[in-house]
Amino acid sequence: MCLSIPSKVKSIDKEMNTCVVDTMGVERSASLDLIDKEVDIGDYVLIHIGFAMNKIDEEDALESLKVYREIIDKMEEQDRKEQELAMIEESDNCPNKV
């Protein structure tokens, strides 16, 4: 399964029919060859294997980005908890423990 994160169009090269998009702070280039709608700077698109596939509504894009950020925050929180637990377990197994 492939998940596509909404990407905001930052610039367009009409000659090459490509755009530069920002995907949660990461910029990359994408082809516009497969999209059937007019794309403008500031629009949100979904990218798959380097091609803009769909143009999406800004409200939907922002809601999706909010959910992705919440997922990332939860994953980072879980990673921190696991690291803390590992440190506690490691200190419990320390032969020099007082």
N, C-alpha and C positions, 0 to 999 in steps of 0.2 A: 504494500500500500504506500502511496506517495501523498504526503501532505504538502500543500503549497501555501506559503505565507504571503499575505498581501505585500506587494512591493510598490513604492511610490516612484513614479517616473520623474527623474531629475533633469534629463536632457534627451533630445532626439536628434539623430543624424539621419535626415531624410534621404540623403544620397545612398547610404548603406542600408537604410531601412532597419536601423537598430536604435536602441535606447539605453541609457544608463538608469538603473533603478536603485533605490535604497531599500534594503530588506532588513529592518530592525538594526540600522546602523552600519550595515555592510553594503557597499556599492559594488555593482557588477553590471556587465553588459548583457543585453538580451536582444534577440532578433524579433522583429515585428512582422515577419513574413507569414505567420500562421494566424494572426488575429484578424477578425473580420470587421472590427469597429475602428473608427478614428480614435487615435490616442494622442493626448496632449500632455504637456508638462503639468505635473500635479495630479494626474490621474493615478488610480491604483490598478495594478494588473496582477494576475497570477502567472507565475513562471513555471515551466516544466522543461527540463533538460536544455535550458538556454533559450527557450522560446516563450514569448508572451502568448498565453493561450486565451485568456479572458480578461476583459476590462470589468472591474467591479465597482459598485457604489461605494463612495467614500465612507458613509456611515457604517456599512457592513464591514469594510476593511478595518476601520478603527475599532470596531467591536471585536473582530477576530484578533487584531494585534493585542488588545487588552487581555483577551483570554490566553494568548500565547505567553504574554508577560507573566500572568498569574501562574501558569504551568511552570515556567522557568524559575520563578521565585520559589515555588513549592519544591522543585527539584533541588535547587541550591540549599534550601532550608533542610531538606532530608539529607543531602550530602554533608552539611555541617554537623547534623546530629550523628550521623554515622562516623564521622571523623572524631567527634568528641567521645563517642562510645568506644571506639578503637583505642584512643589514647588512655581512657580509663582502664580498659581491659589490659592494655600493655603495662600500665603502671601497677596493676594488681599482680602481674606475673613477674615483676622485676625482682631479681634475687637480692638486691640491696635495699629492699623496702623496709622501712622502719616500723 
